[in-house]
């Protein structure tokens, strides 16, 4: 355990400690929800599926334990959730046996009761075993909640993201990070950590933004290659998470290092620039071209046109083969609809590929920019609205001050250096 666990901020506040009674109440609520779901499956003759749901009873009960703010103690959480998981299996088997008795059309004989007791015992062992196995396989979220001093470590070391998801850089940039930047995925929109001066904002889908200051950060945990990096506060609550594979993650590491925030197991090669020299001002060139149009490279446009023609010819050949070799009127309606859908999709994709080389472009007129995507969608904005630029696979993405996507510029356009110089004139690095 790190040395700064013994610092003055390792005392959790009373409102965050939780209560044993609330934990029991939440776990009982989880039992009721699990039993109702499994009974519903049994009523729809899905008994095997309801039996496999025992693997997730521990996860559901643990979620209700956290929802009701149960006691933040590893022993209390494990005992409460473990007992309730086994209890859910016992109650489920008992209710299932009673259900079979009540819906039976004939009265039960002694032989029937003996057979039922044997089946109950076997099913009880199976369900209890599956419940405990599922509890230990899905206990990480409960462990991160109960073992609060180690919570950021449990979250940072949670795997499942791929071994290259959190590859840390060997060295940090030699240029100081700008005042505004965002850490985000290179290939998909979603989770972002936005730095705005001395404040940070953690933006996630389907979640409210978490806004905090640099003074709220008590430390940083660097996770393994398949984990993530966690920022936490004085109560060891997670403030934000990000991965080393994200865009501008190296700037985030440098930003944290320059503000002397404790980083666990910081690599030896990480150093901040010797002097906090501001970024050089862009050179104001009097001969800057402020009116130009960038179109698709000729070779790339020809390639897209060839693909489009090939798909159109393929669709035409498939259409002729169907009508010449098959009696379409004898086919069922479903098969005919599928053929029509396939033909329309094939011809539509061919037309799209033919248009890509012609419509994709960037038009610059003074400070106004107009970016037309491969599919003909146009976005018009001022260059002063652009805050940052990032490169992803096949795209150059322009972001505004809120780090929302303004436009995606095709990386196959000709003379991108002209666009680079144009953006550099306004202090935007590409």
URNOR-V918866 format. One record per backbone hydrogen bond with DSSP energy under -1.0 kcal/mol. NH is the residue of the N-H (numbers start at 1). CO is the residue of the C=O. If there is no record, write none. Layout:
# URNOR-V918866
nh:NH co:CO
nh:NH co:CO
This chain:
# URNOR-V918866
nh:5 co:2
nh:6 co:3
nh:10 co:7
nh:16 co:13
nh:19 co:69
nh:23 co:19
nh:24 co:20
nh:25 co:21
nh:26 co:22
nh:27 co:23
nh:28 co:24
nh:29 co:25
nh:30 co:26
nh:31 co:27
nh:32 co:28
nh:33 co:29
nh:34 co:30
nh:35 co:31
nh:36 co:32
nh:37 co:33
nh:38 co:34
nh:39 co:35
nh:40 co:36
nh:41 co:37
nh:42 co:38
nh:43 co:39
nh:44 co:40
nh:45 co:42
nh:46 co:41
nh:50 co:46
nh:51 co:47
nh:52 co:48
nh:53 co:49
nh:54 co:51
nh:55 co:52
nh:56 co:53
nh:60 co:56
nh:61 co:57
nh:62 co:58
nh:63 co:59
nh:64 co:60
nh:65 co:61
nh:66 co:62
nh:67 co:63
nh:68 co:64
nh:69 co:66
nh:70 co:65
nh:72 co:17
nh:73 co:71
nh:77 co:73
nh:78 co:74
nh:79 co:75
nh:80 co:76
nh:81 co:77
nh:82 co:78
nh:83 co:79
nh:84 co:80
nh:85 co:81
nh:86 co:82
nh:87 co:83
nh:88 co:84
nh:89 co:85
nh:90 co:86
nh:91 co:87
nh:92 co:88
nh:93 co:89
nh:94 co:90
nh:95 co:91
nh:96 co:92
nh:97 co:93
nh:98 co:94
nh:99 co:95
nh:100 co:96
nh:101 co:97
nh:102 co:98
nh:103 co:99
nh:113 co:109
nh:114 co:110
nh:115 co:111
nh:116 co:112
nh:117 co:113
nh:118 co:114
nh:119 co:115
nh:120 co:116
nh:121 co:117
nh:122 co:118
nh:123 co:119
nh:124 co:120
nh:125 co:121
nh:126 co:122
nh:127 co:123
nh:128 co:124
nh:129 co:125
nh:130 co:126
nh:131 co:127
nh:132 co:128
nh:133 co:129
nh:134 co:130
nh:135 co:131
nh:136 co:132
nh:137 co:133
nh:138 co:134
nh:143 co:139
nh:144 co:140
nh:145 co:141
nh:146 co:142
nh:147 co:143
nh:148 co:146
nh:150 co:147
nh:154 co:150
nh:155 co:151
nh:156 co:152
nh:157 co:153
nh:161 co:226
nh:165 co:162
nh:166 co:225
nh:181 co:195
nh:183 co:193
nh:184 co:247
nh:192 co:203
nh:193 co:183
nh:194 co:201
nh:195 co:181
nh:196 co:199
nh:197 co:179
nh:199 co:196
nh:200 co:212
nh:201 co:194
nh:202 co:210
nh:203 co:192
nh:207 co:204
nh:210 co:202
nh:212 co:200
nh:214 co:198
nh:216 co:213
nh:218 co:232
nh:219 co:232
nh:220 co:262
nh:221 co:230
nh:227 co:224
nh:228 co:156
nh:229 co:242
nh:230 co:221
nh:231 co:240
nh:232 co:219
nh:233 co:237
nh:236 co:233
nh:239 co:231
nh:240 co:231
nh:242 co:229
nh:245 co:165
nh:246 co:243
nh:247 co:184
nh:249 co:246
nh:252 co:248
nh:253 co:249
nh:254 co:250
nh:255 co:251
nh:256 co:252
nh:257 co:253
nh:258 co:254
nh:260 co:257
nh:261 co:256
nh:264 co:220
nh:270 co:267
nh:277 co:275
nh:285 co:283
nh:288 co:285
nh:292 co:364
nh:294 co:362
nh:297 co:412
nh:301 co:297
nh:302 co:298
nh:303 co:299
nh:304 co:300
nh:305 co:301
nh:306 co:302
nh:307 co:303
nh:308 co:304
nh:309 co:305
nh:310 co:306
nh:311 co:307
nh:312 co:308
nh:313 co:309
nh:314 co:310
nh:315 co:311
nh:316 co:312
nh:317 co:313
nh:318 co:314
nh:319 co:315
nh:320 co:316
nh:321 co:317
nh:322 co:318
nh:323 co:319
nh:324 co:320
nh:325 co:321
nh:326 co:322
nh:328 co:326
nh:330 co:327
nh:331 co:328
nh:336 co:332
nh:337 co:333
nh:338 co:334
nh:339 co:335
nh:340 co:336
nh:341 co:337
nh:342 co:338
nh:343 co:339
nh:344 co:340
nh:345 co:341
nh:346 co:342
nh:347 co:343
nh:348 co:344
nh:349 co:345
nh:350 co:346
nh:351 co:347
nh:352 co:348
nh:353 co:349
nh:354 co:350
nh:355 co:351
nh:356 co:352
nh:358 co:355
nh:359 co:355
nh:360 co:356
nh:361 co:372
nh:362 co:294
nh:363 co:370
nh:364 co:292
nh:365 co:368
nh:366 co:290
nh:368 co:365
nh:369 co:381
nh:370 co:363
nh:371 co:379
nh:372 co:361
nh:373 co:377
nh:376 co:373
nh:379 co:371
nh:381 co:369
nh:383 co:367
nh:385 co:382
nh:386 co:383
nh:387 co:399
nh:390 co:397
nh:392 co:395
nh:395 co:392
nh:396 co:409
nh:397 co:390
nh:398 co:407
nh:399 co:388
nh:400 co:404
nh:403 co:400
nh:406 co:398
nh:407 co:398
nh:409 co:396
nh:411 co:394
nh:413 co:410
nh:414 co:295
nh:420 co:416
nh:421 co:417
nh:422 co:418
nh:423 co:419
nh:424 co:420
nh:425 co:421
nh:427 co:424
nh:428 co:423
